[in-house]
C-alpha cells in the first residue's frame, strides 16, 4: 500500500511539472522577447497555473492519506 502512495505522489508532481511548469519555464528561458510581450505573459501564467495545480494536487493527496 505504501508503494501505491509513493506512485500517486510522484505521478501528481511529475505530471503537473511536465504539462504546465516546464514548457513555460523553457519558453521564458529560450525566448528573447520583452517580459511584457503577450507570449511571455502567457508563459508566466502557465507556470503560475501549473504551480497552483501541483500544490492543490499535493494538498489533496496528503489530506487523503490522513483521512484513510
VOSE-302205 format. One record per residue: residue in three letters; x, y, z of N, C-alpha, C in turn; residue number from 0. Coordinates in nm, 4 decimals. Example, Ala and Ser with C-alpha at 12.3 -4.5 7.8 and 13.67 -1.06 7.14 Angstrom:
{"ALA", {1.3190, -0.5690, 0.7800}, {1.2300, -0.4500, 0.7800}, {1.3200, -0.3300, 0.7800}, 0}
{"SER", {1.2850, -0.2250, 0.7080}, {1.3670, -0.1060, 0.7140}, {1.2900, 0.0030, 0.7870}, 1}
END
This chain:
{"UNK", {0.0816, -0.1197, 0.0000}, {0.0000, 0.0000, 0.0000}, {0.0860, 0.1262, 0.0000}, 0}
{"UNK", {0.2019, 0.1171, 0.0676}, {0.2908, 0.2330, 0.0731}, {0.3454, 0.2671, -0.0647}, 1}
{"UNK", {0.3734, 0.1641, -0.1479}, {0.4245, 0.1897, -0.2817}, {0.3221, 0.2621, -0.3674}, 2}
{"UNK", {0.1956, 0.2314, -0.3496}, {0.0902, 0.2990, -0.4251}, {0.0867, 0.4469, -0.3885}, 3}
{"UNK", {0.1028, 0.4782, -0.2611}, {0.1030, 0.6175, -0.2174}, {0.2207, 0.6934, -0.2772}, 4}
{"UNK", {0.3356, 0.6288, -0.2848}, {0.4526, 0.6930, -0.3432}, {0.4302, 0.7191, -0.4919}, 5}
{"UNK", {0.3712, 0.6226, -0.5629}, {0.3447, 0.6420, -0.7053}, {0.2419, 0.7517, -0.7301}, 6}
{"UNK", {0.1434, 0.7624, -0.6431}, {0.0439, 0.8693, -0.6566}, {0.1095, 1.0048, -0.6349}, 7}
{"UNK", {0.1922, 1.0161, -0.5333}, {0.2638, 1.1410, -0.5062}, {0.3565, 1.1764, -0.6212}, 8}
{"UNK", {0.4333, 1.0798, -0.6649}, {0.5288, 1.1023, -0.7733}, {0.4578, 1.1371, -0.9036}, 9}
{"UNK", {0.3496, 1.0712, -0.9330}, {0.2751, 1.0979, -1.0560}, {0.2109, 1.2347, -1.0577}, 10}
{"UNK", {0.1575, 1.2772, -0.9451}, {0.0907, 1.4069, -0.9426}, {0.1904, 1.5213, -0.9576}, 11}
{"UNK", {0.3039, 1.5101, -0.8919}, {0.4028, 1.6182, -0.9018}, {0.4725, 1.6182, -1.0374}, 12}
{"UNK", {0.5047, 1.5015, -1.0884}, {0.5742, 1.4936, -1.2167}, {0.4845, 1.5369, -1.3314}, 13}
{"UNK", {0.3597, 1.4958, -1.3307}, {0.2711, 1.5295, -1.4424}, {0.2430, 1.6793, -1.4497}, 14}
{"UNK", {0.2242, 1.7447, -1.3368}, {0.1994, 1.8879, -1.3435}, {0.3233, 1.9635, -1.3891}, 15}
{"UNK", {0.4406, 1.9170, -1.3484}, {0.5635, 1.9819, -1.3961}, {0.5805, 1.9619, -1.5458}, 16}
{"UNK", {0.5577, 1.8404, -1.5949}, {0.5765, 1.8123, -1.7368}, {0.4739, 1.8839, -1.8240}, 17}
{"UNK", {0.3514, 1.8965, -1.7759}, {0.2460, 1.9541, -1.8586}, {0.2368, 2.1057, -1.8507}, 18}
{"UNK", {0.2674, 2.1648, -1.7364}, {0.2443, 2.3073, -1.7185}, {0.3709, 2.3879, -1.6904}, 19}
{"UNK", {0.4502, 2.3435, -1.5964}, {0.5600, 2.4266, -1.5478}, {0.6772, 2.4273, -1.6461}, 20}
{"UNK", {0.7261, 2.3111, -1.6851}, {0.8456, 2.3048, -1.7694}, {0.8296, 2.3751, -1.9044}, 21}
{"UNK", {0.7185, 2.3565, -1.9779}, {0.7083, 2.4284, -2.1058}, {0.7132, 2.5804, -2.0900}, 22}
{"UNK", {0.6469, 2.6314, -1.9881}, {0.6503, 2.7759, -1.9653}, {0.7877, 2.8260, -1.9267}, 23}
{"UNK", {0.8559, 2.7519, -1.8410}, {0.9916, 2.7911, -1.7984}, {1.0879, 2.7843, -1.9165}, 24}
{"UNK", {1.0771, 2.6788, -1.9978}, {1.1657, 2.6673, -2.1139}, {1.1411, 2.7805, -2.2128}, 25}
{"UNK", {1.0150, 2.8158, -2.2343}, {0.9850, 2.9261, -2.3254}, {1.0417, 3.0566, -2.2713}, 26}
{"UNK", {1.0249, 3.0810, -2.1435}, {1.0787, 3.2039, -2.0839}, {1.2305, 3.2079, -2.0948}, 27}
{"UNK", {1.2946, 3.0945, -2.0789}, {1.4405, 3.0898, -2.0827}, {1.4939, 3.1060, -2.2256}, 28}
{"UNK", {1.4286, 3.0455, -2.3230}, {1.4814, 3.0435, -2.4594}, {1.4404, 3.1633, -2.5442}, 29}
{"UNK", {1.3325, 3.2294, -2.5118}, {1.2842, 3.3403, -2.5931}, {1.3479, 3.4702, -2.5470}, 30}
{"UNK", {1.3794, 3.5562, -2.6409}, {1.4489, 3.6808, -2.6087}, {1.3580, 3.8033, -2.6175}, 31}
{"UNK", {1.2295, 3.7854, -2.6151}, {1.1363, 3.8974, -2.6212}, {1.1305, 3.9700, -2.4866}, 32}
{"UNK", {1.0604, 4.0854, -2.4878}, {1.0358, 4.1575, -2.3626}, {0.9520, 4.0720, -2.2685}, 33}
{"UNK", {0.9676, 4.0969, -2.1402}, {0.8889, 4.0219, -2.0420}, {0.7405, 4.0572, -2.0523}, 34}
{"UNK", {0.7100, 4.1752, -2.1020}, {0.5701, 4.2174, -2.1107}, {0.5051, 4.1812, -2.2438}, 35}
{"UNK", {0.5703, 4.1003, -2.3256}, {0.5082, 4.0569, -2.4503}, {0.3971, 3.9564, -2.4178}, 36}
{"UNK", {0.2956, 3.9496, -2.5042}, {0.1835, 3.8580, -2.4758}, {0.2269, 3.7113, -2.4629}, 37}
{"UNK", {0.3255, 3.6709, -2.5421}, {0.3700, 3.5320, -2.5344}, {0.4381, 3.5021, -2.4008}, 38}
{"UNK", {0.5201, 3.5935, -2.3539}, {0.5872, 3.5699, -2.2261}, {0.4906, 3.5809, -2.1091}, 39}
{"UNK", {0.3928, 3.6687, -2.1195}, {0.2918, 3.6758, -2.0137}, {0.2106, 3.5461, -2.0080}, 40}
{"UNK", {0.1816, 3.4906, -2.1249}, {0.1120, 3.3618, -2.1282}, {0.1954, 3.2506, -2.0685}, 41}
{"UNK", {0.3258, 3.2529, -2.0951}, {0.4151, 3.1517, -2.0366}, {0.4219, 3.1681, -1.8849}, 42}
{"UNK", {0.4261, 3.2929, -1.8377}, {0.4256, 3.3167, -1.6921}, {0.2963, 3.2667, -1.6295}, 43}
{"UNK", {0.1848, 3.2922, -1.6963}, {0.0558, 3.2447, -1.6457}, {0.0517, 3.0920, -1.6423}, 44}
{"UNK", {0.1107, 3.0285, -1.7428}, {0.1154, 2.8822, -1.7458}, {0.1973, 2.8273, -1.6298}, 45}
{"UNK", {0.3092, 2.8899, -1.5992}, {0.3936, 2.8457, -1.4878}, {0.3203, 2.8638, -1.3552}, 46}
{"UNK", {0.2579, 2.9788, -1.3368}, {0.1848, 3.0046, -1.2116}, {0.0678, 2.9081, -1.1964}, 47}
{"UNK", {-0.0054, 2.8852, -1.3044}, {-0.1172, 2.7908, -1.3004}, {-0.0680, 2.6501, -1.2680}, 48}
{"UNK", {0.0440, 2.6100, -1.3279}, {0.0993, 2.4776, -1.3017}, {0.1418, 2.4598, -1.1577}, 49}
{"UNK", {0.2022, 2.5631, -1.1007}, {0.2427, 2.5551, -0.9603}, {0.1198, 2.5452, -0.8703}, 50}
{"UNK", {0.0164, 2.6218, -0.9008}, {-0.1071, 2.6158, -0.8205}, {-0.1730, 2.4786, -0.8305}, 51}
{"UNK", {-0.1798, 2.4233, -0.9509}, {-0.2402, 2.2908, -0.9687}, {-0.1573, 2.1840, -0.8974}, 52}
{"UNK", {-0.0252, 2.1946, -0.9060}, {0.0609, 2.0994, -0.8376}, {0.0451, 2.1044, -0.6869}, 53}
{"UNK", {0.0393, 2.2248, -0.6318}, {0.0207, 2.2381, -0.4870}, {-0.1166, 2.1875, -0.4434}, 54}
{"UNK", {-0.2192, 2.2189, -0.5211}, {-0.3533, 2.1700, -0.4889}, {-0.3573, 2.0176, -0.4932}, 55}
{"UNK", {-0.2958, 1.9591, -0.5931}, {-0.2907, 1.8137, -0.6036}, {-0.2170, 1.7526, -0.4849}, 56}
{"UNK", {-0.1061, 1.8127, -0.4481}, {-0.0284, 1.7623, -0.3352}, {-0.1068, 1.7728, -0.2043}, 57}
{"UNK", {-0.1750, 1.8830, -0.1837}, {-0.2560, 1.9014, -0.0627}, {-0.3691, 1.7996, -0.0565}, 58}
{"UNK", {-0.4354, 1.7759, -0.1697}, {-0.5442, 1.6781, -0.1712}, {-0.4926, 1.5370, -0.1458}, 59}
{"UNK", {-0.3769, 1.5045, -0.1965}, {-0.3198, 1.3719, -0.1707}, {-0.2863, 1.3557, -0.0230}, 60}
{"UNK", {-0.2270, 1.4570, 0.0372}, {-0.1923, 1.4489, 0.1793}, {-0.3176, 1.4371, 0.2649}, 61}
{"UNK", {-0.4226, 1.5147, 0.2333}, {-0.5473, 1.5025, 0.3097}, {-0.6088, 1.3639, 0.2919}, 62}
{"UNK", {-0.5970, 1.3077, 0.1734}, {-0.6486, 1.1742, 0.1502}, {-0.5704, 1.0718, 0.2329}, 63}
{"UNK", {-0.4396, 1.0859, 0.2436}, {-0.3589, 0.9964, 0.3258}, {-0.3969, 1.0067, 0.4728}, 64}
{"UNK", {-0.4214, 1.1284, 0.5193}, {-0.4559, 1.1491, 0.6606}, {-0.5914, 1.0873, 0.6930}, 65}
{"UNK", {-0.6870, 1.0978, 0.6016}, {-0.8227, 1.0516, 0.6276}, {-0.8385, 0.9011, 0.6087}, 66}
{"UNK", {-0.7379, 0.8326, 0.5573}, {-0.7534, 0.6876, 0.5371}, {-0.7174, 0.6098, 0.6602}, 67}
END
